[in-house]
Amino acid sequence: MKLRIKEVCQKCNITQKELAEKLGVSEVTLSRASNGNTSLPLLENIAAALGVEVSELFAATKEGIIHCPYCGKSITIKTESV
């Protein structure tokens, strides 16, 4: 499952290279995380570094359901119209 790390980085005006340096990980590790090959602690660190909730890193499907890359459970995402 692909995550929205690149998109959130752009929104936060930070490059993936800068994020990797801030986290103390390689760009390869961050790239793997973007492709869903990651751990919950790394996701938590990425979210904290970007100032967002972990849930914002997931690419939600049209149905609003995502799957946790850590445990595989389905998570329903509720969105509000602003």
Sequence and secondary structure as in RCSB ss.txt:
>XXXX:A:sequence
MKLRIKEVCQKCNITQKELAEKLGVSEVTLSRASNGNTSLPLLENIAAALGVEVSELFAATKEGIIHCPYCGKSI
TIKTESV
>XXXX:A:secstr
  BSHHHHHHHTT  HHHHHHHHT  HHHHHHHHTT   HHHHHHHHHHHTS GGGGB   TTSEEE TTT  EE
E      
